[in-house]
Amino acid sequence: MIGLAHAVFEVTDRVRARERLVLVNYASTKIGSTLDVLHTAQELTDVVVPVFADHVYVNLLDPVFGGEEPVAGPVSEETPLRRAASSNVPEGPAEPVVAVGDVDPFTSTAGSLFSRALASQEPLLLTGEEVCAKLTAVDPHRAGLVHEYGVHSWLLVPMFARGAALGAAVFIRFRGTHGFETDDVLLAQELVARAAVCIDNARRYTQERTTALALQRSLLPQQMPVLGAVEVAARYLPASGHTVLGGAWFDVNPLSGARVALAAGNAAGHGLHAAVTMGRLRTAERTLADLDLSPEELLTRLDDLVNRFPEEGRAEPTGGAAGSTCVYAVFDPITRRCAIARAGHPPPARVSKDGSVAFLDPPGGPPLGRGGAPFESGEVALADGDLLVLYAGALADTEDQRTGTGPAWLREVLSDSQLTTPAGLDDVCDTVIRHILSSRPTEDAALLVARVHELAPDRHITWDLPADPEIVAEARTRAARTLAEWGLEELEFTTELIVSELVTNAIRYGTPPLQLRLIRDRHLICEVTDNSSTSPHIRRALETDEGGRGLYMVAQLAQLWGTRYHARGKTVWTEQLFPDGSAARAF
């Protein structure tokens, strides 16, 4: 006797449920691997093609695409959606219908499917015929593709995170005959919800990073000054990774007498506190530079400032500024001498006209706020056309701690024959930055490159004067004669008055020897030097006073005026703007 039993079980739903579970688990490991909005959107499309859909694309609202805050409340139909990512099976169209970054025209029409889905926050499931009918009036070409490839199931899922609309994802099937089911819709919603959280996190990170970088860059010079003594170019490289903010900085300050101050430094620590400290140090450096302090005196004042940070009782630990470094250099284009002082910072590099590279060796002092020996400065003679390279942050991390010289790789890069004196300063900066980028630094970096120029002998003149009141008239005559030779006759009257007042004050209140100097740089500069350290100041003269109005008149005639002090004596200087059209001739 033979018995036969035959049983058939429907396991399709069970298999599909298992496949959906596997896809959810897989998506949880693949979506959100980076903090990049577009990369995260692409991860979503890559995960679901081809196991779930044949073609998938993600559109993001314009503010979200740009890293801004998502739209709060109802989304206006006029808000465009931009293509963020798309994936396709090999059998699909070879070229994307909408390129990444472009506005999808299917989303921007009144009463579009996308507007409906974003308004209701519910998915839309349509057949191929229904989608084709909607597309025909908006984009006939895409409608033709829907018909050509036989699209039979089209699923639109709105994308929300933290209650705000981000965009939408579209899932399309055109292979086979099995369309999206109710469980498929739920799965798509789960995948889009996971991706939405990751995209929002990436957007918030992008926004915070952009804000942080804007803050950082606002604390640095926004534009390099145009100077006669030096040509300058600079670069700032933000920190990579999650740090973003750092303490590297640079500065360029025009000084009296056609001189220029160059500075670079690095605030101690990382993150927001380092950026705040950097901003305070650079502001202090610029203020002290305006006082025409010598390099070693300026660093001494900065050191005192850092020591006072903890006394301010702030909630943030700005006392962590101790250990910050700085290098400060002052170049005089008339003497071609450069005075340099440094506080725990690596020395500048000099690139000569023949291409040779040397790290200068000025006296080194302790980092700011650490105490120790007093700061000292050293002087070096520079040739016309030499490059002076200051660097901070990641560029200074590889300083040779034994010798105190700069990084060997920087010497090698600057020694490149293509970066000799004729090379543009921007090329030098770009080459150095490309090299440091290859090592993927985690800290920020600042680079300042200056090409120094000697002030031609025919653009400045100096007279030694006796301390005799009768020499005042002769000083005026000499100044007028020089201005005539320079083609600046329009400034003769005001310059004669300035020379007369400054020389008279030096004779009356100063100490011999006296010296008068005229400089034709970006402005007309007049300087009177004597051996007295008495500080001149403007006073309010009474109507009955016979004198006391000299410096007041000088301040009215000159664009700028001030006093700088030397080891012995002082120099009172003024700057006058050139008349209209004569500034170009002055150069």
C-alpha positions, 0 to 999 in steps of 0.5 A: 500500500502506497500513501502520498501526501502533498502540502504547499505553504505560501512563504512569500510574505514571510520571505519578504518580511525577512528581506525587509528586516535585513534591509533595515539592519543594513541601512542602519549601518550604512546611512549616516557614516559621515556628517555630509548632507549630500553624502548621507542622501546618496547613502540612502539611495545606494542602500535601497537600489536594487534590493528595494527599488529600481530607481531612487532619488532624494530632493532637499528643500533649498535651505536644507541643501545649503546647510541652513535651518529647515523650513518651520511650519508649512512649506510654501509651494514656491520653495524649490527642492534641489536634487541631492542624490540618485541611484539607478539600476544598470537597466535604467537611464544612463544620464540623470534627468536632474543633476545634483544641485539643480532644482527639480521642475516637477516639485516647483509647480502649484499643487505638485505631488511633493507639496501635497506630501509635505503638507500632509506629511503622508506618503503618496503611492501612485501607478505609472499611468498616474505619474505619467499624467502628472508629468506630461504637463510639467516635463514631457521628456520625463513623462516619455521616460516613465512610459519608455521604461514601463514604470508601474509603481511610484512612491513618494515619502516626505522627509521630516526631522524634529518636526521640520520638513527637509525634503522627500525621497522617491522610490520607483519600480519598473522591472518586473510586475510587483509594485509597492505594497503597504509593508513596503510603504512602511519600510520606505518610511522607516528608511527615510526617517533614519536618513532624515535624522542623519541628514539633519545632523549633517546639516546642523554640523555643516551650519555650525562649522560654517558659523565657526569658520566665519567667526574664525575668519572674522578675527583675522585680517579680511584684506591685505593692505597695499604697502610700498615696503612689502608685498604680502599674501596670506593663507588660513587653513581651518582645523580638520575633523571636529575641532574646526576652531583653532588659535593660529593667526597672522597680522600686517600693520603699517607703521610710521616712517614707511615701516611695516610690522609682520606678526604670527602666533598661535593661541594655546588650546583648541576649539572656541576658547582658543579662537577667543584667545586668538582674537584677544591677542591679535587685537592687543597686538594690533593696538600695541603696534599702533603705539610703535613699540619695539618688538621686545617691548610689544611682546612684554606687554602681550605677556603682561596681558596674558598674565592678567587674563585669569584676574578678570574672573570670566566664566570661560577659562581664558586663563588657558592663554598661557603658553600662547606663542608669537613672533613679531617683526618690524621691517624698515625699507630705508635701512633694510633692517628687520627687527624680530622678537619671538615668544616661544614661536619658531623663527621666520624663514628667509628666501633670498633672491638666489633661492636659498632658504635660511631660518633666521635666528633672533633671540628666543623667549618663553611662551606668553604667560610662562614667565622667565627671561625678558624678551629680546630682539635681534636685527637682520639685514634683508636684501631687496626682493627677499621673502620673509615667511611667518607661519603658525599652527600646524605649519609650526608643529614640526619645529626642530625642538633641539635646534629651535629652527623651523621645520625641515619640510618647509625649507625643502618646499621653499627651496623649490626652484619654481618658487624663487623671487620672480614667483608670485606670493600666492603661488608660494602660499598655495604650494606650502598649503598643498604640502601641509594638506597632504599630511592631513593636519588636525590643527589649523594653520596660518601662513604669511609671506612678505616680499620686502622692498627697499625704498629708493634713495630718491624717495627720502631725504634727511637733514641734520639740523642745529638747535638754532631758531634761525634754522627753521626758515632754512628747514622750510625752504629745503622741504619746499625745494624737495617737494618741487623736485617730487612734483608735489607743489600742492603740498608745499604750503601745508608741509612748510607749516608742519615742518615749521611747527615740529622743528620749532618744538624740537628746538624749544622743548627737545634736546640736540641733535635734531633731524628732519626727514621727508619720505615719499611712500604711500603718503608724504611723511614728515619726521622730526627727531630729537634726543628728548623723551618728553611726550608732545601733546595737544593742549587747549590754548586760551584766547589770551595765550600767545602760543600753544596752538602748534600741535593742534594746527599740525593735527588739522593739516595732517591725515595722521600724526604721532610719536615713536620713541627710541632708546634715546629720544623720539620722533614726531611724525606726520602723514599727508595724503597726496593730492588727487592724481599725484599718488600714482606719480609718488610711486 
